[in-house]
Amino acid sequence: MLSRRSFLATAGATGAAAALASPLAPRMLTQRASAAGASLPLSLRNNSGSDTVYAYVSGSDDSGWPGFVDSGGAFQRLPSPSAVQTPVQDYAITLGGSDSAATQLTLGDYVTGGRVWFSVGKKLQFFVNPPGGDGGVPGLVQPALVADDANWQTNWTFCEFTYNSANLYANISYVDMVGLPVSMASSGSAGDQSVSPLPAGALGAIADGLRDQHAADGAPWDQLVATDSSGAVLRVLAPSHSPVDFGGYWDAYLDSVWSHYQSTDLTVNGQGSIGSYTGRVSGDTLVFDGLETNGVPFTKPSAVDIFGCASGPLYNSGSDARGAVAARLAAAINRSSLLVSGGGNQPDGVKPDQYYTESVTNHYARLVHEHADIGYAFPYDDVGPTGAAPVDGHIQDGAPTSWTVTLGG
């Protein structure tokens, strides 16, 4: 599920949801101190400043069939259509005016791979595609981060969640974009928990910072800023969704890294039960002693590989040792932390104040962390020194008794 998503409105077993699958999902469902029942009060609040706000709750049931939660809290499976891009029935939940009482419903069914969406001013458009040739389930087509999407000029945002017999896990995420602020709170067996929203003014500051960065280095950071017809900022895209290819942006940095580690050891601690692996560059490949790379060597990744953390040498191979090393390499490259003091010991040898200090770095992530209190800015942003506090902005409870999701501060 949840923090490593990329927007692709495609068909298939789960449609767009298939492209939103997260490599972090297994660790998000581990809390099993007590079993959550299929009855969870959900409060949806509008603190946005707008009096026209709609909410949607989407996801899949226990069988993986996509659908929406209706205003009464019941999960409604989507019908299997005969044509692609079939419009979905309107499941909008109309919220009260800004700062009015919350809209209340009770989730009477479990929902996995879920999202709570908000849109301001107008409703969102969702579509459904037929099952694939294997006779699977329909594919929900969600709003996408491309200019020809039906929702491009609509101001929308979301948070992500899974609610099952193990727990409620919910998080905000800036892996795909920064947009309207969302905050959350919950109560239950884990006590009272909360996640703070994007601070006031942060969206504009991030947009301005990316425009300034484009002026400084010529890379297409400014193309990540999406505006409405009046020029107001709607959202800022993560570079993995850039409409313009970053091309060889990382080449000079990677050349320096590969040169440095021809004669210097790079040790990567896979953490948990994985253990550490030490390697050097041989030819054009970073080789770690004793590490099975499953036929995909650690060659120099492209900009697409680096920003997406899921392709080329940085592909997500799961919970094995190669996957753990790839995750930590991806984090180190995005943060440009491989050549700083302590960079030969990843991730434990580098402190957060050393991240993003090189001129070539993931400036989107740098600016998100500069202006947001908490939240992932790229897929492996959970990587950090052993024992470091998480930065993902989540709540998790094995027996939740309430959950509140708020649009606005």
C-alpha positions in Angstrom: 0.0 0.0 0.0 0.8 3.3 1.0 3.8 5.5 1.0 5.5 4.5 -2.3 2.8 5.2 -4.9 3.0 6.4 -8.4 0.0 7.7 -10.3 -0.8 5.7 -13.5 -4.4 5.5 -14.7 -4.1 2.1 -16.3 -6.2 -1.1 -16.5 -5.3 -4.4 -15.1 -5.9 -6.6 -12.1 -6.5 -3.6 -9.9 -6.3 -0.8 -12.4 -4.5 2.3 -11.2 -4.3 0.8 -7.8 -1.8 -1.7 -9.2 0.6 1.1 -10.1 0.1 2.5 -6.6 1.5 -0.6 -4.8 4.0 0.2 -2.1 7.2 -1.7 -1.3 6.6 -0.7 2.3 3.3 -2.5 2.7 4.6 -5.6 4.7 5.9 -3.5 7.5 2.7 -1.5 7.7 0.6 -4.4 8.8 2.7 -5.9 11.5 0.9 -4.6 14.6 -1.3 -7.4 15.9 -1.5 -6.7 19.6 -5.3 -6.8 19.3 -7.7 -7.3 16.5 -9.7 -4.4 15.1 -13.4 -5.1 14.5 -15.1 -4.0 11.3 -16.7 -1.0 12.9 -14.7 2.2 12.9 -16.1 5.7 13.4 -14.7 8.0 10.8 -15.0 11.8 11.0 -14.3 13.9 7.9 -13.6 17.5 8.7 -13.4 20.6 6.4 -11.0 23.2 7.7 -9.9 24.3 4.2 -11.4 27.8 4.0 -13.7 26.6 1.2 -17.4 25.8 1.7 -17.5 23.4 -1.3 -15.6 20.3 -0.4 -16.2 16.7 -1.4 -14.7 13.5 0.1 -14.3 10.0 -1.2 -13.2 6.8 0.4 -11.8 4.3 -2.0 -10.0 1.0 -1.7 -10.5 -2.8 -2.0 -12.4 -5.3 0.1 -10.9 -8.4 1.6 -11.0 -10.2 -1.8 -9.1 -7.4 -3.6 -12.2 -6.1 -5.4 -12.2 -2.3 -5.8 -14.9 0.0 -4.6 -16.0 3.0 -2.6 -17.4 3.5 0.9 -20.7 5.2 0.7 -22.0 8.0 3.0 -23.5 5.3 5.3 -20.1 3.6 5.8 -20.8 0.5 3.6 -18.3 -0.7 1.1 -19.8 -0.7 -2.4 -18.0 -3.0 -4.9 -17.6 -1.5 -8.4 -19.5 -3.4 -11.2 -17.4 -5.0 -13.8 -17.7 -2.9 -16.9 -17.6 -3.9 -20.6 -15.7 -0.9 -21.8 -12.5 0.9 -20.6 -12.8 4.3 -18.9 -16.4 3.6 -17.7 -17.4 6.4 -15.4 -17.9 5.3 -11.8 -21.2 6.1 -9.9 -21.0 9.3 -7.8 -19.7 8.3 -4.4 -18.9 11.9 -3.3 -19.5 12.6 0.4 -20.5 16.3 0.6 -18.8 18.0 3.6 -20.2 20.9 5.5 -18.8 24.4 5.2 -15.3 25.3 6.4 -14.9 24.9 10.2 -18.4 23.3 10.4 -19.1 20.1 12.3 -17.5 17.0 11.0 -19.3 14.6 8.7 -19.7 11.3 10.5 -19.8 7.7 9.2 -18.8 4.3 10.5 -16.7 2.0 8.4 -18.6 -1.2 8.5 -16.3 -3.2 6.3 -12.5 -3.6 6.1 -10.8 -1.6 3.4 -7.3 -2.3 2.1 -5.1 -0.1 -0.1 -7.5 2.7 0.7 -7.5 6.4 0.2 -9.5 9.3 1.6 -9.7 11.9 -1.1 -10.7 15.5 -0.9 -11.6 17.9 -3.7 -12.3 21.6 -3.5 -14.8 23.4 -5.7 -15.8 20.5 -7.8 -16.2 16.7 -7.7 -13.6 14.2 -8.8 -14.0 11.9 -11.8 -13.2 8.2 -11.3 -13.4 5.5 -13.9 -13.3 1.7 -14.0 -11.8 -0.7 -16.5 -12.8 -4.3 -17.3 -10.8 -7.1 -15.7 -7.7 -8.3 -17.5 -7.6 -11.4 -19.7 -7.0 -13.6 -16.6 -10.5 -13.0 -15.4 -9.3 -10.9 -12.4 -11.0 -7.9 -10.9 -12.0 -4.6 -12.4 -9.4 -1.8 -12.4 -10.2 1.5 -10.6 -8.8 4.4 -12.6 -7.9 7.2 -10.1 -6.9 10.8 -10.7 -3.5 10.9 -12.3 -0.6 13.4 -12.3 -0.7 14.1 -16.1 -2.0 17.2 -17.8 -4.6 15.3 -19.9 -6.2 13.7 -16.9 -9.9 14.6 -16.4 -9.1 15.9 -12.9 -6.0 18.0 -13.7 -7.6 21.4 -13.1 -9.4 20.2 -10.0 -7.8 20.9 -6.6 -7.6 17.6 -4.9 -5.5 15.7 -2.3 -5.6 12.4 -0.3 -4.3 10.4 2.5 -3.7 6.6 2.5 -4.9 3.8 4.7 -5.5 0.1 5.3 -8.1 -1.0 7.8 -8.2 -4.7 8.4 -8.4 -7.2 11.3 -4.8 -6.5 12.2 -5.0 -2.7 12.5 -5.7 0.7 11.1 -2.7 2.0 9.4 -3.0 5.5 7.8 -0.5 8.0 6.5 0.0 11.2 4.6 2.6 11.1 1.9 4.5 13.5 -0.4 6.0 10.7 -2.5 3.9 11.7 -5.4 3.0 15.3 -4.8 2.5 18.1 -2.4 -1.0 19.6 -2.4 -3.8 20.6 -0.1 -2.9 19.9 3.5 -4.4 16.9 5.3 -4.1 16.0 9.0 -5.2 12.9 10.9 -6.0 11.8 14.5 -7.0 8.5 16.0 -7.8 6.9 19.4 -7.7 3.3 20.5 -5.5 0.7 22.1 -2.4 2.7 21.0 -3.6 5.8 22.7 -4.3 9.2 21.0 -2.2 9.8 17.9 -2.1 12.6 15.4 -0.3 13.6 12.2 0.2 17.3 11.4 -0.7 18.8 8.0 1.5 20.7 5.6 2.0 24.1 7.3 0.3 27.2 5.9 2.3 28.7 3.1 4.4 25.6 2.5 3.0 24.7 -0.9 3.8 28.1 -2.3 7.3 28.1 -0.7 8.1 24.7 -2.2 6.9 25.9 -5.6 9.0 29.0 -5.4 12.0 27.0 -4.3 11.7 24.7 -7.3 11.5 27.7 -9.6 14.5 29.2 -8.0 16.4 25.9 -8.3 15.6 25.8 -12.1 17.0 29.3 -12.4 20.2 28.1 -10.6 21.0 24.9 -12.4 18.7 24.7 -15.5 17.2 21.4 -14.5 13.4 21.2 -15.1 12.4 21.7 -11.4 10.0 24.4 -12.4 8.0 21.9 -14.5 6.9 20.2 -11.3 4.7 23.1 -10.4 1.1 22.6 -11.6 -1.1 25.7 -11.7 -4.7 26.5 -12.5 -5.9 28.8 -15.2 -5.3 31.8 -13.0 -1.7 30.8 -12.2 -2.4 29.7 -8.6 -0.4 26.7 -7.5 -2.6 23.5 -7.4 0.0 21.0 -6.5 3.7 20.3 -6.8 4.7 17.0 -8.5 7.4 14.8 -7.3 10.2 14.4 -9.9 9.1 10.8 -10.6 6.1 12.4 -12.2 7.9 15.2 -14.1 6.4 15.9 -17.5 10.0 16.6 -18.7 12.8 14.1 -18.6 15.6 15.0 -16.2 18.0 13.3 -18.6 21.6 13.2 -17.4 21.0 15.4 -14.3 22.7 12.8 -12.0 25.6 11.8 -14.3 28.4 14.0 -12.9 27.5 13.1 -9.3 27.4 9.3 -10.1 30.7 9.5 -12.0 32.2 11.0 -8.8 30.7 8.4 -6.6 31.7 5.5 -8.8 35.3 6.9 -9.1 35.5 7.3 -5.3 34.4 3.8 -4.5 36.8 2.2 -6.8 39.4 2.5 -4.1 37.3 3.0 -1.0 34.9 0.6 0.7 31.2 1.3 0.8 29.4 -0.5 3.6 25.6 -0.7 3.6 23.8 -1.9 6.7 20.6 -3.6 5.6 19.3 -3.3 9.2 16.9 -5.6 10.9 18.1 -9.2 10.3 19.7 -8.4 6.9 23.2 -7.5 8.1 25.9 -5.4 6.5 27.5 -5.7 3.0 30.7 -4.1 1.9 31.6 -3.5 -1.7 33.6 -1.5 -4.2 33.2 -0.5 -7.8 34.6 -2.9 -10.3 34.4 -1.7 -13.9 31.0 0.0 -14.1 29.4 -2.1 -11.3 29.2 -1.6 -7.6 29.9 -5.1 -6.3 29.1 -6.2 -2.7 30.8 -9.2 -1.3 28.4 -12.1 -0.6 25.3 -10.3 -1.9 23.1 -12.1 -4.3 21.9 -9.5 -6.8 19.3 -11.8 -8.5 20.9 -11.1 -11.9 20.4 -7.3 -11.7 23.8 -5.7 -10.9 24.3 -2.3 -9.3 25.3 -0.3 -12.3 24.8 3.5 -12.5 21.1 4.3 -12.2 19.3 6.8 -14.5 17.3 9.8 -13.2 14.1 7.8 -13.6 15.6 5.0 -11.5 16.7 7.4 -8.8 13.5 9.4 -8.5 11.2 6.4 -8.7 13.4 4.0 -6.7 11.8 1.0 -8.4 13.5 0.4 -11.7 16.9 -0.5 -13.2 19.5 -1.3 -10.6 17.3 0.2 -7.9 14.3 -2.0 -8.7 12.3 -3.2 -5.7 13.2 -6.9 -5.2 11.2 -7.2 -1.9 12.3 -7.9 1.6 15.5 -9.8 0.6 19.0 -8.5 1.2 19.3 -7.1 -2.3 16.1 -5.1 -1.7 17.5 -3.7 1.5 20.8 -2.7 0.0 19.0 -1.1 -3.0 16.7 0.9 -0.7 19.6 2.3 1.2 21.5 3.1 -2.0 18.4 4.8 -3.4 18.1 6.9 -0.3 21.7 7.8 -0.3 21.7 8.9 -3.9 18.5 11.0 -3.5 20.1 12.7 -0.5 23.5 12.9 -2.2 25.1 11.5 1.0 27.6 9.1 -0.5 30.5 11.6 -0.7 29.9 13.5 2.5 31.8 12.7 5.7 30.7 9.2 6.9 29.1 8.5 3.5 31.0 5.2 3.2 28.8 3.8 6.0 25.2 3.9 4.9 22.9 4.8 6.4 24.4 4.9 9.9 27.4 7.1 9.2 25.5 10.1 7.9 23.4 12.6 9.9 20.2 14.2 8.6 21.8 17.6 8.5 24.2 16.2 5.9 21.4 15.3 3.5 20.9 17.4 0.3 24.0 19.4 0.8 25.5 18.7 -2.6 24.4 20.9 -5.6 23.2 17.8 -7.4 20.5 16.3 -5.2 16.7 15.6 -5.0 15.8 19.3 -4.5 12.1 18.4 -4.3 12.8 16.2 -1.3 15.1 18.9 0.2 12.3 21.5 -0.1 9.6 19.2 1.3 11.6 18.5 4.4 12.5 22.2 4.7 8.9 23.3 4.7 6.9 20.3 6.0 6.9 19.0 9.6 6.7 15.4 8.6 6.0 13.1 5.6 7.9 11.0 3.0 9.3 12.9 0.1 10.6 9.9 -1.9 9.9 6.2 -1.8 12.7 5.2 0.6 12.6 8.2 2.9 12.1 5.8 5.8 15.7 4.8 5.5 17.8 6.4 8.3 20.4 5.7 10.9 19.5 2.7 13.1 17.1 3.9 15.8 16.2 7.2 14.1 12.7 8.5 14.5 10.3 7.8 11.6 9.6 10.6 9.2 6.6 9.2 7.4 3.7 10.8 9.2 1.5 7.8 10.1 -0.8 6.4 12.7 -1.2 2.8 13.6 -3.6 1.1 16.0 -4.5 -2.6 16.5 -7.9 -1.7 18.0 -8.9 1.8 16.8 -12.0 3.4 18.3 -12.0 6.6 16.2 -10.3 8.1 13.2 -10.5 11.7 12.1 -9.3 13.0 8.7 -9.2 16.8 8.2 -8.7 18.8 5.1 -6.8 21.9 6.1 -4.9 22.8 9.3 
